[in-house]
Amino acid sequence: MNSAAVLDDLLDALSRCLNPESARRILNFHVNPPVQERIATLAEQANEGNLTADEHSEYEALIDAADFISILKRKAERHLDQIPH
């Protein structure tokens, strides 16, 4: 099983632990402006080929975190869709 499938399975199981309120809070989560600015700065430097090794590691970690959050948001949304209204 590849790492994406493992992460998907883990987050699927985690999403089933959410109550409706926590699922909605996850869906409403947004990255704060200073973090968004840092990501944009690192992305620009990456596109120009100007990242240091530390910046490259930081950028990869931020991308991984963004992927994690996006997947968790999708799982939370699906979980809410399955709850009877």
A tleap script that builds the chain and sets N, CA, C and O, in Angstrom:
source leaprc.protein.ff14SB
mol = sequence {
  NMET ASN SER ALA ALA VAL LEU ASP ASP LEU
  LEU ASP ALA LEU SER ARG CYS LEU ASN PRO
  GLU SER ALA ARG ARG ILE LEU ASN PHE HIE
  VAL ASN PRO PRO VAL GLN GLU ARG ILE ALA
  THR LEU ALA GLU GLN ALA ASN GLU GLY ASN
  LEU THR ALA ASP GLU HIE SER GLU TYR GLU
  ALA LEU ILE ASP ALA ALA ASP PHE ILE SER
  ILE LEU LYS ARG LYS ALA GLU ARG HIE LEU
  ASP GLN ILE PRO CHIE
}
set mol.1.N position { 0.847 -1.171 0.000 }
set mol.1.CA position { 0.000 0.000 0.000 }
set mol.1.C position { 0.896 1.239 0.000 }
set mol.1.O position { 1.832 1.335 0.794 }
set mol.2.N position { 0.602 2.189 -0.898 }
set mol.2.CA position { 1.444 3.381 -0.959 }
set mol.2.C position { 1.093 4.371 0.147 }
set mol.2.O position { 0.062 4.233 0.806 }
set mol.3.N position { 1.940 5.354 0.346 }
set mol.3.CA position { 1.764 6.284 1.469 }
set mol.3.C position { 0.485 7.105 1.336 }
set mol.3.O position { -0.141 7.431 2.344 }
set mol.4.N position { 0.089 7.445 0.119 }
set mol.4.CA position { -1.153 8.206 -0.064 }
set mol.4.C position { -2.359 7.386 0.367 }
set mol.4.O position { -3.284 7.919 0.979 }
set mol.5.N position { -2.358 6.104 0.056 }
set mol.5.CA position { -3.474 5.232 0.441 }
set mol.5.C position { -3.513 5.040 1.957 }
set mol.5.O position { -4.590 5.004 2.552 }
set mol.6.N position { -2.357 4.918 2.572 }
set mol.6.CA position { -2.293 4.772 4.029 }
set mol.6.C position { -2.827 6.035 4.694 }
set mol.6.O position { -3.626 5.956 5.627 }
set mol.7.N position { -2.389 7.197 4.220 }
set mol.7.CA position { -2.871 8.466 4.776 }
set mol.7.C position { -4.381 8.589 4.589 }
set mol.7.O position { -5.086 9.026 5.498 }
set mol.8.N position { -4.869 8.211 3.432 }
set mol.8.CA position { -6.305 8.259 3.158 }
set mol.8.C position { -7.070 7.385 4.150 }
set mol.8.O position { -8.083 7.814 4.703 }
set mol.9.N position { -6.594 6.174 4.374 }
set mol.9.CA position { -7.241 5.272 5.326 }
set mol.9.C position { -7.204 5.825 6.750 }
set mol.9.O position { -8.198 5.758 7.473 }
set mol.10.N position { -6.064 6.368 7.147 }
set mol.10.CA position { -5.940 6.945 8.489 }
set mol.10.C position { -6.907 8.102 8.696 }
set mol.10.O position { -7.577 8.189 9.725 }
set mol.11.N position { -6.972 8.975 7.721 }
set mol.11.CA position { -7.842 10.139 7.858 }
set mol.11.C position { -9.314 9.766 7.733 }
set mol.11.O position { -10.175 10.429 8.310 }
set mol.12.N position { -9.602 8.711 6.985 }
set mol.12.CA position { -10.976 8.229 6.911 }
set mol.12.C position { -11.424 7.748 8.292 }
set mol.12.O position { -12.515 8.084 8.753 }
set mol.13.N position { -10.579 6.969 8.935 }
set mol.13.CA position { -10.895 6.491 10.284 }
set mol.13.C position { -10.998 7.657 11.265 }
set mol.13.O position { -11.891 7.677 12.112 }
set mol.14.N position { -10.103 8.616 11.157 }
set mol.14.CA position { -10.133 9.786 12.033 }
set mol.14.C position { -11.413 10.582 11.830 }
set mol.14.O position { -12.000 11.054 12.804 }
set mol.15.N position { -11.852 10.742 10.604 }
set mol.15.CA position { -13.051 11.541 10.332 }
set mol.15.C position { -14.297 10.940 10.968 }
set mol.15.O position { -15.237 11.661 11.303 }
set mol.16.N position { -14.307 9.631 11.134 }
set mol.16.CA position { -15.455 8.980 11.779 }
set mol.16.C position { -15.509 9.294 13.278 }
set mol.16.O position { -16.526 9.037 13.921 }
set mol.17.N position { -14.439 9.840 13.837 }
set mol.17.CA position { -14.411 10.242 15.246 }
set mol.17.C position { -14.990 11.640 15.446 }
set mol.17.O position { -15.206 12.065 16.581 }
set mol.18.N position { -15.237 12.341 14.372 }
set mol.18.CA position { -15.703 13.721 14.465 }
set mol.18.C position { -17.196 13.792 14.746 }
set mol.18.O position { -17.984 13.019 14.201 }
set mol.19.N position { -17.567 14.724 15.600 }
set mol.19.CA position { -18.982 15.023 15.730 }
set mol.19.C position { -19.291 16.123 14.709 }
set mol.19.O position { -18.366 16.699 14.137 }
set mol.20.N position { -20.564 16.424 14.471 }
set mol.20.CA position { -20.884 17.437 13.451 }
set mol.20.C position { -20.209 18.783 13.684 }
set mol.20.O position { -19.755 19.418 12.732 }
set mol.21.N position { -20.138 19.227 14.938 }
set mol.21.CA position { -19.522 20.522 15.221 }
set mol.21.C position { -18.036 20.534 14.854 }
set mol.21.O position { -17.558 21.475 14.220 }
set mol.22.N position { -17.317 19.498 15.251 }
set mol.22.CA position { -15.879 19.470 14.948 }
set mol.22.C position { -15.641 19.323 13.450 }
set mol.22.O position { -14.688 19.895 12.921 }
set mol.23.N position { -16.484 18.574 12.763 }
set mol.23.CA position { -16.348 18.443 11.309 }
set mol.23.C position { -16.547 19.801 10.636 }
set mol.23.O position { -15.809 20.157 9.718 }
set mol.24.N position { -17.538 20.550 11.091 }
set mol.24.CA position { -17.775 21.890 10.529 }
set mol.24.C position { -16.601 22.836 10.835 }
set mol.24.O position { -16.224 23.657 9.998 }
set mol.25.N position { -16.042 22.713 12.019 }
set mol.25.CA position { -14.895 23.567 12.368 }
set mol.25.C position { -13.702 23.270 11.464 }
set mol.25.O position { -12.978 24.182 11.065 }
set mol.26.N position { -13.501 22.001 11.146 }
set mol.26.CA position { -12.420 21.640 10.217 }
set mol.26.C position { -12.698 22.240 8.848 }
set mol.26.O position { -11.797 22.792 8.216 }
set mol.27.N position { -13.947 22.135 8.385 }
set mol.27.CA position { -14.293 22.702 7.080 }
set mol.27.C position { -14.090 24.211 7.035 }
set mol.27.O position { -13.775 24.762 5.980 }
set mol.28.N position { -14.266 24.879 8.162 }
set mol.28.CA position { -14.112 26.331 8.213 }
set mol.28.C position { -12.690 26.789 8.502 }
set mol.28.O position { -12.417 27.989 8.545 }
set mol.29.N position { -11.790 25.841 8.698 }
set mol.29.CA position { -10.402 26.183 9.004 }
set mol.29.C position { -9.735 26.845 7.801 }
set mol.29.O position { -9.864 26.383 6.668 }
set mol.30.N position { -9.031 27.920 8.070 }
set mol.30.CA position { -8.241 28.613 7.042 }
set mol.30.C position { -6.869 28.932 7.613 }
set mol.30.O position { -6.733 29.221 8.802 }
set mol.31.N position { -5.878 28.878 6.778 }
set mol.31.CA position { -4.513 29.213 7.170 }
set mol.31.C position { -4.451 30.722 7.408 }
set mol.31.O position { -5.020 31.501 6.644 }
set mol.32.N position { -3.762 31.122 8.463 }
set mol.32.CA position { -3.704 32.553 8.758 }
set mol.32.C position { -2.786 33.275 7.765 }
set mol.32.O position { -1.888 32.669 7.181 }
set mol.33.N position { -3.029 34.587 7.583 }
set mol.33.CA position { -2.287 35.345 6.567 }
set mol.33.C position { -0.764 35.271 6.659 }
set mol.33.O position { -0.120 35.147 5.617 }
set mol.34.N position { -0.150 35.338 7.840 }
set mol.34.CA position { 1.320 35.238 7.850 }
set mol.34.C position { 1.833 33.903 7.288 }
set mol.34.O position { 2.857 33.867 6.606 }
set mol.35.N position { 1.132 32.831 7.573 }
set mol.35.CA position { 1.547 31.525 7.035 }
set mol.35.C position { 1.343 31.507 5.523 }
set mol.35.O position { 2.196 31.011 4.787 }
set mol.36.N position { 0.215 32.047 5.055 }
set mol.36.CA position { -0.029 32.118 3.617 }
set mol.36.C position { 1.065 32.925 2.920 }
set mol.36.O position { 1.532 32.554 1.843 }
set mol.37.N position { 1.463 34.020 3.539 }
set mol.37.CA position { 2.525 34.857 2.969 }
set mol.37.C position { 3.843 34.094 2.903 }
set mol.37.O position { 4.581 34.199 1.923 }
set mol.38.N position { 4.135 33.326 3.950 }
set mol.38.CA position { 5.383 32.548 3.966 }
set mol.38.C position { 5.362 31.496 2.869 }
set mol.38.O position { 6.364 31.296 2.182 }
set mol.39.N position { 4.233 30.824 2.700 }
set mol.39.CA position { 4.114 29.824 1.636 }
set mol.39.C position { 4.311 30.480 0.273 }
set mol.39.O position { 5.014 29.941 -0.582 }
set mol.40.N position { 3.696 31.635 0.071 }
set mol.40.CA position { 3.831 32.339 -1.206 }
set mol.40.C position { 5.280 32.744 -1.465 }
set mol.40.O position { 5.772 32.625 -2.587 }
set mol.41.N position { 5.962 33.223 -0.419 }
set mol.41.CA position { 7.370 33.604 -0.564 }
set mol.41.C position { 8.227 32.397 -0.934 }
set mol.41.O position { 9.054 32.464 -1.843 }
set mol.42.N position { 8.018 31.289 -0.215 }
set mol.42.CA position { 8.798 30.083 -0.508 }
set mol.42.C position { 8.476 29.543 -1.895 }
set mol.42.O position { 9.368 29.060 -2.593 }
set mol.43.N position { 7.221 29.617 -2.301 }
set mol.43.CA position { 6.831 29.137 -3.634 }
set mol.43.C position { 7.530 29.956 -4.713 }
set mol.43.O position { 8.028 29.407 -5.696 }
set mol.44.N position { 7.563 31.259 -4.524 }
set mol.44.CA position { 8.228 32.134 -5.490 }
set mol.44.C position { 9.726 31.809 -5.573 }
set mol.44.O position { 10.294 31.711 -6.660 }
set mol.45.N position { 10.344 31.647 -4.411 }
set mol.45.CA position { 11.771 31.306 -4.392 }
set mol.45.C position { 12.011 29.931 -5.020 }
set mol.45.O position { 13.009 29.731 -5.712 }
set mol.46.N position { 11.108 28.996 -4.782 }
set mol.46.CA position { 11.254 27.656 -5.365 }
set mol.46.C position { 11.151 27.730 -6.880 }
set mol.46.O position { 11.914 27.076 -7.591 }
set mol.47.N position { 10.210 28.523 -7.373 }
set mol.47.CA position { 10.050 28.665 -8.823 }
set mol.47.C position { 11.276 29.306 -9.468 }
set mol.47.O position { 11.577 29.052 -10.634 }
set mol.48.N position { 11.968 30.123 -8.713 }
set mol.48.CA position { 13.179 30.778 -9.209 }
set mol.48.C position { 14.429 29.939 -8.955 }
set mol.48.O position { 15.520 30.290 -9.405 }
set mol.49.N position { 14.265 28.819 -8.226 }
set mol.49.CA position { 15.403 27.963 -7.912 }
set mol.49.C position { 16.315 28.543 -6.847 }
set mol.49.O position { 17.514 28.265 -6.828 }
set mol.50.N position { 15.747 29.347 -5.962 }
set mol.50.CA position { 16.556 30.056 -4.971 }
set mol.50.C position { 16.312 29.629 -3.529 }
set mol.50.O position { 16.534 30.426 -2.617 }
set mol.51.N position { 15.865 28.407 -3.293 }
set mol.51.CA position { 15.649 27.950 -1.926 }
set mol.51.C position { 16.925 27.374 -1.336 }
set mol.51.O position { 17.658 26.640 -1.999 }
set mol.52.N position { 17.177 27.716 -0.081 }
set mol.52.CA position { 18.259 27.051 0.635 }
set mol.52.C position { 17.762 25.662 1.024 }
set mol.52.O position { 16.580 25.363 0.857 }
set mol.53.N position { 18.624 24.832 1.527 }
set mol.53.CA position { 18.226 23.485 1.956 }
set mol.53.C position { 17.187 23.565 3.077 }
set mol.53.O position { 16.219 22.805 3.088 }
set mol.54.N position { 17.393 24.485 4.011 }
set mol.54.CA position { 16.428 24.653 5.109 }
set mol.54.C position { 15.082 25.146 4.594 }
set mol.54.O position { 14.035 24.671 5.034 }
set mol.55.N position { 15.106 26.093 3.668 }
set mol.55.CA position { 13.862 26.604 3.095 }
set mol.55.C position { 13.143 25.521 2.295 }
set mol.55.O position { 11.914 25.439 2.313 }
set mol.56.N position { 13.901 24.705 1.607 }
set mol.56.CA position { 13.305 23.609 0.848 }
set mol.56.C position { 12.596 22.637 1.792 }
set mol.56.O position { 11.479 22.200 1.513 }
set mol.57.N position { 13.236 22.305 2.891 }
set mol.57.CA position { 12.612 21.425 3.890 }
set mol.57.C position { 11.353 22.057 4.473 }
set mol.57.O position { 10.332 21.392 4.647 }
set mol.58.N position { 11.440 23.351 4.772 }
set mol.58.CA position { 10.278 24.064 5.307 }
set mol.58.C position { 9.131 24.065 4.297 }
set mol.58.O position { 7.980 23.816 4.656 }
set mol.59.N position { 9.449 24.344 3.045 }
set mol.59.CA position { 8.436 24.390 1.987 }
set mol.59.C position { 7.777 23.023 1.805 }
set mol.59.O position { 6.557 22.935 1.675 }
set mol.60.N position { 8.574 21.969 1.797 }
set mol.60.CA position { 8.010 20.617 1.678 }
set mol.60.C position { 7.097 20.296 2.857 }
set mol.60.O position { 6.035 19.699 2.673 }
set mol.61.N position { 7.498 20.684 4.060 }
set mol.61.CA position { 6.673 20.440 5.241 }
set mol.61.C position { 5.351 21.200 5.158 }
set mol.61.O position { 4.304 20.671 5.529 }
set mol.62.N position { 5.400 22.427 4.676 }
set mol.62.CA position { 4.178 23.215 4.525 }
set mol.62.C position { 3.260 22.616 3.463 }
set mol.62.O position { 2.043 22.592 3.642 }
set mol.63.N position { 3.827 22.134 2.368 }
set mol.63.CA position { 3.035 21.481 1.329 }
set mol.63.C position { 2.403 20.207 1.877 }
set mol.63.O position { 1.227 19.938 1.630 }
set mol.64.N position { 3.178 19.428 2.618 }
set mol.64.CA position { 2.639 18.205 3.227 }
set mol.64.C position { 1.498 18.530 4.186 }
set mol.64.O position { 0.478 17.840 4.202 }
set mol.65.N position { 1.669 19.574 4.979 }
set mol.65.CA position { 0.617 19.974 5.915 }
set mol.65.C position { -0.629 20.425 5.156 }
set mol.65.O position { -1.746 20.091 5.550 }
set mol.66.N position { -0.450 21.174 4.083 }
set mol.66.CA position { -1.591 21.627 3.285 }
set mol.66.C position { -2.327 20.435 2.676 }
set mol.66.O position { -3.557 20.409 2.646 }
set mol.67.N position { -1.574 19.453 2.193 }
set mol.67.CA position { -2.196 18.237 1.647 }
set mol.67.C position { -2.993 17.513 2.725 }
set mol.67.O position { -4.122 17.084 2.489 }
set mol.68.N position { -2.403 17.379 3.902 }
set mol.68.CA position { -3.056 16.728 5.033 }
set mol.68.C position { -4.367 17.437 5.371 }
set mol.68.O position { -5.401 16.791 5.543 }
set mol.69.N position { -4.323 18.750 5.465 }
set mol.69.CA position { -5.506 19.532 5.803 }
set mol.69.C position { -6.573 19.387 4.726 }
set mol.69.O position { -7.755 19.249 5.040 }
set mol.70.N position { -6.170 19.416 3.467 }
set mol.70.CA position { -7.132 19.272 2.374 }
set mol.70.C position { -7.835 17.926 2.409 }
set mol.70.O position { -9.049 17.846 2.224 }
set mol.71.N position { -7.075 16.881 2.644 }
set mol.71.CA position { -7.666 15.547 2.720 }
set mol.71.C position { -8.600 15.451 3.921 }
set mol.71.O position { -9.701 14.911 3.811 }
set mol.72.N position { -8.166 15.973 5.065 }
set mol.72.CA position { -9.006 15.930 6.260 }
set mol.72.C position { -10.302 16.717 6.044 }
set mol.72.O position { -11.366 16.300 6.500 }
set mol.73.N position { -10.211 17.845 5.354 }
set mol.73.CA position { -11.413 18.614 5.054 }
set mol.73.C position { -12.378 17.812 4.182 }
set mol.73.O position { -13.583 17.817 4.432 }
set mol.74.N position { -11.866 17.128 3.169 }
set mol.74.CA position { -12.729 16.289 2.321 }
set mol.74.C position { -13.385 15.189 3.130 }
set mol.74.O position { -14.567 14.897 2.949 }
set mol.75.N position { -12.617 14.575 4.025 }
set mol.75.CA position { -13.157 13.513 4.874 }
set mol.75.C position { -14.232 14.062 5.805 }
set mol.75.O position { -15.265 13.421 5.997 }
set mol.76.N position { -14.008 15.228 6.378 }
set mol.76.CA position { -14.986 15.842 7.275 }
set mol.76.C position { -16.264 16.173 6.507 }
set mol.76.O position { -17.369 15.989 7.017 }
set mol.77.N position { -16.105 16.655 5.295 }
set mol.77.CA position { -17.270 16.977 4.469 }
set mol.77.C position { -18.080 15.717 4.152 }
set mol.77.O position { -19.307 15.724 4.254 }
set mol.78.N position { -17.410 14.660 3.775 }
set mol.78.CA position { -18.104 13.391 3.512 }
set mol.78.C position { -18.792 12.872 4.760 }
set mol.78.O position { -19.910 12.360 4.695 }
set mol.79.N position { -18.126 13.004 5.889 }
set mol.79.CA position { -18.706 12.558 7.155 }
set mol.79.C position { -19.994 13.325 7.433 }
set mol.79.O position { -21.000 12.727 7.815 }
set mol.80.N position { -19.972 14.631 7.247 }
set mol.80.CA position { -21.182 15.429 7.468 }
set mol.80.C position { -22.299 15.048 6.492 }
set mol.80.O position { -23.474 15.046 6.857 }
set mol.81.N position { -21.930 14.729 5.264 }
set mol.81.CA position { -22.928 14.323 4.271 }
set mol.81.C position { -23.627 13.026 4.655 }
set mol.81.O position { -24.763 12.790 4.245 }
set mol.82.N position { -22.962 12.187 5.436 }
set mol.82.CA position { -23.522 10.896 5.823 }
set mol.82.C position { -24.371 10.964 7.088 }
set mol.82.O position { -25.062 10.003 7.425 }
set mol.83.N position { -24.323 12.092 7.784 }
set mol.83.CA position { -25.098 12.246 9.012 }
set mol.83.C position { -26.527 12.631 8.629 }
set mol.83.O position { -26.731 13.596 7.893 }
set mol.84.N position { -27.524 11.879 9.126 }
set mol.84.CA position { -28.918 12.239 8.821 }
set mol.84.C position { -29.248 13.632 9.371 }
set mol.84.O position { -28.853 13.989 10.481 }
set mol.85.N position { -29.970 14.393 8.578 }
set mol.85.CA position { -30.323 15.766 8.989 }
set mol.85.C position { -31.672 15.786 9.644 }
set mol.85.O position { -32.142 16.846 10.057 }
savepdb mol mol.pdb
quit
